[in-house]
Amino acid sequence: MKSLQAQTDRESRSTRRIAAYLRREDGQELRTLLTNISSRGCRLSGKETLSVDELVRLDVPRVGSVAATIRWVREGEAGAE
């Protein structure tokens, strides 16, 4: 059974899909799609492989640049906080 906190976090996620850019520490800029967005993080979809604990910046339209850490990685997807 999920905890109440986990249920609350899941319910507060946005179903929107936002095209954005991810900037790595070396300056490489990648296109990404943000989904499953919450106040604490989001899912990233793209062609490039990211690494757990990698520090990145997300350039999000109408929001600006947001620092994030990659928390999990699967083929073509990653979780950022």
N, C-alpha and C positions, 0 to 999 in steps of 0.2 A: 504494500500500500504506500502510495506517495505521501510525503509529508505535506502539511498545509502550505509551507513555504514553497515547495516545489510546484504545487498546483497553482499558487498565486503567481509565481514567476512565469509559468507556461501561459496562463490566461492573459498576462500583460504584454505578450509579444505581438508585434505588428505583423500583419500578413502582407504588407507592402513589399515590393521588389524595387530596389534603388540601384541604378548603375552608378558606380563610383570608381575612383582610382586608389590603388594601394601603393604606397611608396615604402620601399625597403631602406634600411640604413645605408646601403651603398648607393642610394639615389635611383635605383631601378624603379620604374613606374609601371604598374600592371593594371589592366582593366579588371574589375571584379563586380560581382552582383551581390548586394547585401539583401539578405532575407532573414526571417525569424528574428526580427529586431526587438530588443528589450532595452531597458535603461542600463543594463549591465553588459550588453554585448550583442553579437549578431553572428549569423552564419555567412561565410564568404564562399562564392562559387567562382571558379576561374580555371584557366588552363595550366597555370604555373603551380609547382609544388612548394608549399611553405613548410616551415619547421616549427615544432612545438617550442614555446618560449621565445620565438622570434619577435622582436620589437618592430612595429610598423606604424605608418601614419595612414589614415583613411581620409581621402579628400572627398567629402560628401556634399553634393549640391545643396545649397540653401542652409547648410549647417556649418561648413568649413572643414578645417583639418582637425582630426581627432587621433590622439595617440592610442595604440592598442597593443595587446600582447596576444599572440596566437596560443590558444589553449589546447586544441586538439586538431588533428589532421586526418582526413580520409581522402580517397581518390577524388580529386576535383573539388573538394570542399575543405573548409577549415572553420573553426570557431574562434572568434576574437572577443576579448574582454577589454 
